[in-house]
Amino acid sequence: MGERAMTEHLDFPNTRPGDSGNTGNGNNGFGKRLREVEQEIAGMRADLSNIKENMATKKDISDLRTDIAKQKAEAWSKTGYALLGIVGTTIVSVFVIFAKELIQFFAKGG
């Protein structure tokens, strides 16, 4: 349609129920109402264009899922090493305590 409204030369008589009175050109404000609708549609087009620019594609979502899976695997790996370290330290500590007790037990003559 272009930037200029096509409503400048329209001449529609009494197009809305309840319209009364004559503006002198016979269209009873139809052209003005149509220009308002065209402006609203132009605004909607701009909004839709903005939404399209910011919308995630299937590829974006797939890449995001892959990244999340990698990060979860890394987190579990790091957590696993931390737990292994804690368990290992606990086992060594228990072994040292029991070894000390066993040495004292056998040193006393059992």
WOKA-V68523 format. One record per backbone hydrogen bond with DSSP energy under -0.5 kcal/mol. CO is the residue of the C=O (numbers start at 1). NH is the residue of the N-H. Records with the same first field share a line. If there is no record, write none. Layout:
BEGIN
CO = NH  NH
END
This chain:
BEGIN
5 = 8
7 = 10
11 = 13
16 = 19
27 = 30
29 = 33
30 = 34
31 = 35
32 = 36
33 = 37
34 = 38
35 = 39
36 = 40
37 = 41
38 = 42
39 = 43
40 = 44
41 = 45
42 = 46
43 = 47
44 = 48
45 = 49
46 = 50
47 = 51
48 = 52
49 = 53
50 = 54
51 = 55
57 = 61
58 = 62
59 = 63
60 = 64
61 = 65
62 = 66
63 = 67
64 = 68
65 = 69
66 = 70
67 = 71
68 = 72
69 = 73
70 = 74
71 = 75
72 = 76
73 = 77
74 = 78
75 = 79
76 = 80
77 = 81
78 = 82
79 = 83
80 = 84
81 = 85
82 = 86
83 = 87
84 = 88
85 = 89
86 = 90
87 = 91
88 = 92
89 = 93
90 = 94
91 = 95
92 = 96
93 = 97
94 = 98
95 = 99
96 = 100
97 = 101
98 = 102
99 = 103
100 = 104
101 = 105
102 = 106
103 = 107
104 = 108
105 = 110
106 = 109
END
